[in-house]
């Protein structure tokens, strides 16, 4: 009978310990989400390739993302508004869709659903396939 009490007491103490110490998840080692990385920084287009290097078309511009789904493309003091959203495709790839309201053909080239292929806190790389041609976009923090 004494062994049953000792076992029961030890079991109750162990369960109490597990419940009390596991209430709050430990998030200290988690990387920020793609959304968090995007909205925390101003971005410049580090590289844009579509059949040729078109990076110079985006020189001196920056892109700002908001948590509400708005995005702004800023160049020479002019802001072009748009929207963005993040989704996940059937292959579990993160997708970022950009849609700027513009007639500017350079900015309109960004209006795509981009597959995220690489991410750090200071750079993101995307690819989009237009038929058989891969279009590459890399942005970095300013």
Secondary structure, DSSP 8 states (H G I E B T S, - for coil): -HHHHHHHHHHHHHHHHHHHHSSS---TT----HHHHHHHSEEEEEEEESSSB-GGGGTTEEEEE-TTSEEEEEETTEEEEEEEEEEE-TT--EEEEEEE----HHHHTT-SEEEEEEE-SSEEEEEEEETTEEEEEEEEE-
